[in-house]
């Protein structure tokens, strides 16, 4: 199954989130495909959600709307990022800017 990552910038430099000391692949929360996605696209998505950078594509703008609960997650990147936010929030790791986004994503799933 081919997944469309258009609209997201691939990073050759892997992103390691300090909340997952063993990495995304070994934490037990994400599938191999999800862990690969977070490793290579997570840095970009974290910067988007924290407000460090504005969305550069329509896909990135939509992901922000999904993460804040304005739209339902439909694409693989949107679903994985919402899952990441939920895991981070559930484990109490999230900085305040990410927590607000995760809370909105949780509220959207409850609807």
C-alpha positions in Angstrom: 0.0 0.0 0.0 1.5 3.3 -1.1 1.0 6.2 1.3 0.9 9.8 0.0 3.3 12.1 1.9 3.0 15.0 -0.6 2.9 18.3 1.2 5.3 17.1 3.9 9.0 17.6 3.9 11.1 14.4 4.4 14.0 14.8 6.8 17.0 12.6 6.2 18.1 13.5 9.8 16.0 11.3 12.1 13.9 13.0 14.7 14.2 11.5 18.2 11.6 12.7 20.7 13.1 12.8 24.2 9.8 11.4 25.5 10.5 8.1 23.7 14.0 7.2 25.1 14.0 3.9 23.1 12.8 5.6 20.0 9.5 5.3 18.2 10.2 1.9 16.8 10.8 0.3 20.3 8.3 2.1 22.5 5.5 -0.3 21.7 3.0 2.4 20.8 3.5 2.7 17.0 3.6 0.3 14.1 6.7 0.2 12.0 5.2 2.4 9.3 4.0 4.9 11.9 7.4 4.9 13.6 9.1 5.5 10.3 6.8 8.4 9.5 7.4 10.0 12.9 11.1 9.5 12.6 11.3 11.3 9.2 8.4 13.8 9.4 7.8 14.3 13.1 10.2 17.3 13.5 8.3 19.2 10.9 4.9 18.4 12.4 6.1 19.3 15.9 7.3 22.7 14.6 4.0 23.3 12.9 1.9 22.5 15.9 4.1 24.5 18.3 3.8 27.6 16.1 7.6 27.6 15.3 6.7 27.7 11.6 3.7 28.4 9.5 2.2 25.8 7.2 3.8 25.8 3.8 1.3 23.6 2.0 -2.4 22.9 2.0 -1.7 19.5 3.6 0.2 21.1 6.5 -2.6 23.7 7.0 -5.2 20.9 7.0 -3.1 18.9 9.5 -3.2 21.8 11.9 -7.0 22.0 11.6 -7.1 18.2 12.3 -4.8 18.6 15.3 -7.0 21.3 16.8 -10.2 19.4 16.3 -11.6 21.5 13.5 -11.5 18.6 11.0 -11.5 14.8 11.3 -8.2 12.9 10.6 -8.5 11.3 7.1 -4.9 10.8 5.8 -2.2 8.6 7.2 0.0 11.6 8.3 -3.0 13.1 10.1 -4.0 9.9 11.9 -0.4 9.2 13.0 0.2 12.7 14.3 -3.1 12.6 16.3 -2.0 9.2 17.7 1.4 10.7 18.6 -0.3 13.6 20.4 -2.6 11.3 22.2 0.3 9.0 23.4 2.4 12.0 24.5 -0.5 13.7 26.3 -1.7 10.4 28.0 1.8 9.9 29.4 2.1 13.4 30.6 5.0 14.4 28.4 3.4 17.1 26.4 4.6 20.7 26.5 1.6 23.1 26.9 1.4 24.0 23.2 1.2 20.4 22.1 -1.2 19.5 25.0 -3.7 22.0 23.7 -3.6 20.4 20.3 -3.8 16.9 21.7 -6.8 17.9 23.8 -8.6 19.2 20.7 -7.8 15.9 18.9 -9.2 13.9 21.8 -12.4 16.0 21.7 -12.7 15.4 18.0 -12.5 11.6 18.4 -15.1 11.6 21.1 -17.6 13.3 18.8 
